[in-house]
Amino acid sequence: MTQSTLEHVHEALTAEDDSRACRDIPDEACREQPANFLTHVAALAMTKTGDGLLDPKLVLSWLLTALGSPASLIGLLVPVREAGALLPQLITASYIRTMPRRKWAWVAGSIVQGLAVLAMAAASLVLEGTSAGLTIVALLALFALGRSICSVSYKDVLGKTVAKSTRGTATGTAGTVAAAAVLTFGILLATNLLPRTPTTIAIVLFLAAGLWLTAAALMTSLTEDSGSTEGGANALITARDNLKLVLTDCHLRRFIATRGLLTATALAPPYMIALAGSNAPDDARLGFFIIASALAALVSNYIWGRLADRSSRKVLILTSVIAAVTLGATAALGVLAADAPWLVYALPACLFILMIAYQGVRLGRSVHLTDMATPDTRAAYTAIANTAIGLLLLAASAFALLAQTLGVSATLLAFTAMTTLAAFTACTLDEVQ
């Protein structure tokens, strides 16, 4: 693609005027802005597509069930994936801090993820039962470690290479492209044009692994200036210093509180799926819910990205309200229409709306954290926020006990309360755009 073509595509996606085109980035990155912007879009679209094809909440859960793995191992998939990607970041951030160009950390993390998914695909072809479950869960832990490296480095790389007013647009565009690919996958499954067999899912995982490895190769071409490397010599000392930020920075505390309450949007989908009960075969539900999740990302990612570039605070407020209303309505359906045959269609519709809010939460929190931090504090803010959320996600195992004791609808009501409170805490955040 020629430089002029890159510039035209960049301008079409961002609609930026010259006065805002290079905010908060070095001069060299400004000159390379079109190429850097589109590199981010392409690489992130690939990894987001891989995430959708892997999806522990849906795809891996179905795969382990089909392979005869015990329910206890299937229940570990989401906690291992989510907490495993967040908890190591307080330590890994200090090592990444020693790297003048942190794109190489992202490249390494993407390679680790690709190889882990490649091994999962191979394991699903040759193993069954408990051995398949143990192997895939262990590989998912390795995958999560690679993801943690990418997560803690990405906001720093994004902040150095893409202008402040277009960061949400870059991630939102990538999410839209990925959602279209995952939506196609869901339609093929729901219509049985793609056979719902472990072998088919294994082939899809091989494809996902290739996407991560290709994204790693693409990101090596990113133009990134050298950054500050102070404070990265001792991981434990850096971790201690990072923790002090929570005590001294009230805005960071409010952000962590808001993000923590909004974890309800990530935790709720398995419980919404559980409400479908026996109203539809598991195979059919897999296609319906993948379609709902992917379609939500497709129609909302770009819009949320553009809105977040204007006010990430307002995005977090709005998504909190949408999530609270949707979760409350879903809980009511679970009580008033638990045995209704149409529930199998109503629940994917509820999931669709919740996933619209979830996509807004992801984009809003990412842009807000990137823009509220300075280049020198961005990696530390990312690490401490993600570590705090990782601990909260581990504690979220208590919701499984709540569901077992009081029922799924009661759990969804608890999530409704969390997102309602998040709307109030989000109002206390500063405008950072």
N, C-alpha and C positions, 0 to 999 in steps of 0.2 A: 504494500500500500504506500503510495507516494505521500510526501509531507503535506502537500496541498489537500489531498484527500483526507488525511488524518485530521487536518485543521477543520475541514468542512463537517466531518462527522462529529468532532468535538463540539463545535459551535452549535450544531443541530441539537445535540443532547443537552447542552448546558445553557444555551441562550445567554451567555455571559457578555457583559459589556466590559470594555477595557479597564474601567476604573476598579473592577472587582476581580479581574482575571487572575491575579497572582498574589492574593492575600496570604500572608503568613507562610511563604515558602521561599527557599533560596533562589537567587537569580538563575542559576543553571537549570533548576527544576522548572522555572518559569519558561525558559526557552524550549524545554522538552515537554511542556504541558500536554499537548494533544497526544503524543505517543505514550507518555506516562499514564494519562487518564484512561486511554483505551487498553493499555496493558493491564491495568487494574481491573477493568471491566471484564476482559476476556479471561484472565486467570481466576478471578473470583467467581465468574459464571461457571467455570469448569468445576471448581471445588464445591460450589453450592449445588450443582447438579449431582455430583457424587454424593453429597449429603442426603439428597432426596432419594437417590437410588438405594442408599444404605439404610437410612431411617430406622434406628433401633426400636422406636415406638411401634412401627408397623412392619417393615420388611424383615428385619432380623428376628423380631418376635415370631412372625409367621414361619420363617425359615427354621428356627429352632423347634417350633411346635411340629412342623412337618418332618423333621429329622428325629423326633421322639425324645428330645431333651427334656429333663424334668422342669417343672414350673418354677422351682426355686432358682434355677439358673436363668430362665427367661426373665424373672423378676429383677435380676441384677443388671440387665442390659442398659436401661435408662440411667440408673444411678452411676454405673461405671462410666458411661459415655459422658454424662454431664459433669459430675464432680471430678472425674479423672482429668477432664480438660481444663478445669479451673484451679484445683488445689495446688498443683506444682508451680503455679506462676509466681508466687511470692519469692521462690528460690530461683527459678529460671530467668526471671527478669534481670537479676544482677549479672548473670553471665552474658545475656544478650546485650546488656549495657556496655560491655567491653568491646563490642563490635562497632567499628565506625560506620559500616554499611549493614544495616540490619535486615536488608532484603535476603541476605544469605541465611539468616535464621529461619525466615519464612520458607525459603526454598528447601532447607533441610527438613523442616517440619512437614511440608507437603510430601516429600519423598517418603518419610516414615509412614505417613498416612496411606500413601499409595501402596507401599509394600505390605502393610498390615492388612489392607483390604484384599490384596492379591492372595495373601495366605488364607484369609477367610474363605475366599472363593474355592481355593484348592481343598481346604478342609471340608467344606460342605459336600464335595464330590466323593470323598473317600471315607468320611467318618459318619457315625450315627449315634443317637442316644446321648448318654452322659459325656462320652469322650468328645463328641461334636460340640456339645454345649460348653464344656470346660475350655476347649481350644478356642472357640470363637469369642467367649467372654475374655479370655486372656489376651487374645489379639486385639479385642476392642479396647482393652486397657492400654496396650501399646499405641493403638490408633489415637486414643485420647491424649497420651503424652505428646505425640506429634502435633495434635491440634492445639494443645496448650502453648507450645512453642510458636505456632503460627499466630495464635490469638494475641499473645503478649507483644509480639513484634509487629503485627500488622498495623495497629493504630499509629505506631511511631513511624512506620514506613509511609503510610497514607498521609500523615501529617507533614512529612518532609517532601513529598513528591506530587501532591494534588492540592490545588488551591482550596482555601477554607470554604468558599462559597459553593464548591462543587463536589465535596466529599460524599455527601448523602446521595447526590445524583449518581455518582460512580457505583456505590454499593447497591443503590436501588435499581439501576439499570441491569447490573449483574444478576440481581435476584429475579428480575422479570424474565430474563433470558433463561435462567435455570428453571424457573417455575414452568415455563412453556415445555421444556424437555421432560420434566417430571410429570406434568399433566398428561403428556402423550403416553408415558409409561403407565400411568394409572388407567387411562382409557383402554389401552391394549390389554391390561389385566382384567378390567371389569367386563369387557366384551369377549374375553377368552380368545382374542386374536393372538395373545401371548399366553401360552399354556402356563397355568399356575402350578409349577412343579419345582422341586428343589434344584434340578438341573438348570431350569430357566433362570432362576434367581442367581445361581452361581455364575452364569454367563453375564448377567447384568452386573454382578460385583466385579467381574474381570474388566468390564467396560468402565465402571466407576474408578477402579484402580488406575486405569490408563489415563483418565481425566486428571487425577491428582498428579501423576508423574508429568503429564504434558504441561499442566499449570506451573509446576516447579521449573521446567525448562523455559517457559515463557517469561517467568518473573526474573530470570537472570538477565534479561535485556533491559530491565528498568534502570533509568538514570537516577541515581541517588547520591547526593553529596555526603561526605563524611560528617558524622555527628559527634556530639560530646560523648566521651567514654568515662567520665569521672563517676566514682561511686560504685564501680562494678567489681572490685577486687575480692570482697568477702561476702558470700551469699547470706550468711547468718546475720552479719552486721547490717547489710542492706535490708534484709527482711525486718529487722528490729526498727530501723529508721523508717521504713515504709509504714509500719504499724503506727508510728508516732503521728503520721499524717492524719489518721482518723481522729486523734485527740486534738489536733491543732486546726484542722480545716473543716469548718461546719458545713460548707457546701458539699464537700466530699461525703460527709456523714449523711446528709439529706439525700444525696444521689444514691448511696448504697442502700439506704432504707427504702427508697422508691423502687429501685431495681429489685431488691429482695422481695418486696411485696408482689411485684409483677412476675416473679417466678411462677406464680399461679397459672399464668397463661401457657407455660411450658409443661407444668405438671398435670394440668387438667385433661388433655386429650385422651390418655389411656382410660380414665374414668368415664369419659363420655362414650368411648367405644364400648366399655363394659356395659353401659346401659342398653346397648343394642341386644344384649343377651342372646336368646335363641331365635330372634325375629328374622335372622338371615344367616346363611352359611358363612363360616369364617372367610372362605375364599372370596365370596361376593363382597363382604365388608371390607376386605383389604383393598379392592379396587375402588369402592365408593369413597372411602376415607382418604386414600391417596389422591383421588381426583379433587375432593374438597380442599385438602391442604394445598395442593399445587395450584389450583385455580385461585385460591385466596392470595397466594404469593404473586401470581401472574398479574392480577388486576390491581394490586395495591403497592407493590414494591417501589416502582418508579415514583408514584405519587407521594408515598411516605418519604422517600429520599428527597424530593424537591421541597416538601413541607419542612423536613428536618433542617434543611439548609437555611430556612428562614427562622424557625423557632423549634428546636428540639424539645424545649420545655413544654410547649403547647401540644406537640405530638404525644408526649408521655401522658399528659392530662387526658387528651382525647381517647387514646387507646385504653387507658384505665377505665374510663366510663363505658366504652364499648364492651370491654371484657366483662365488667361487672354485670351489665344488663344481660349479656349473652349467657353467662354462667348461671345467673339467677333463673333465667328462663329454662335453661337445660335442667336445672335441679327440679323445677316445677313439673317439667315433662316427666321426669323420673318418678315423681309421686303421683301425678294425676293420670298419666297415660302409659304406665309401665308395660302393659300387655298389649297395647295397640299395635296392629301390624304395620301401620304407616310410620311407626317410630324409626324403622330402619332407614327411612328417607329423611325424616325430620332431624335426626341426630347429625348426619353429614352436613345438613344445612346449618345447624348450630355450630358445628366444627368449622365450617367455611367462614362464618362471621368471626369466631374466636381467632382463627388463624390470620384473618385480616388485622385484628388487633395485635396478635403476636408479632407479625412482620413489622408493624409500626413500633412496637416495643423494642425489637432488635435494632432497627435502624435508628430510632430516637435515642436509645441509650448509648449506642456506639458513637454517633455524631456528637451527642452532648458531652461525653467523656473526652473525646478528641479535642473539641473546641474549648472546653473549660480549662484544660491543662495547657501548660507551656511546653515548648520542645524539651526542656530539661526535666519536667515532671511527668510527662505523658506515660512513659513506660512504668514508672512507679505507681501512678494512679490506676493504670490498667491492672497491674499485678495485685494491688491491695483490694480493689473492687472485685476482681474475679475470684480471689481467694476467699473473700467474705461470702460471696454467693455460693462457692463450692461447699463451704461448711453448712450453709443453709440448706443446700440440696441434699446433703447427707442426712440432715435432721428431718428432711421431708419424708423419710421412710415412715415417720409416724402417721402420715396420711393413709398409708396402707392399713394400719391398725384401726384408724378411725373408720375407714370404709368397711372393714370386716366387722366392726362392732356396731356401728350405727347405720351403715349402708352408704351406697355411692352418692345418693342425693344429698346426704348430710355433708359429705366431703366436698361436693360441688358448692354447697352453701358456704363452707369455710373458705373456699377459693373466691367466692363472690365477696365475702367480707374483706379478704386481702386486697382485691383489686379496687374495691370501694375506698379503702383507706389509702391505697396508692394514689388515687386521684387527688386526695387532700395533700399528701406529702409532695407530690409533683408540683402543686401550686406554690410550694415554698422554695422551689429551685430558682436560681438566677437565670436571667436571659443571657446566653453566652455567644449568640451569633452577632 
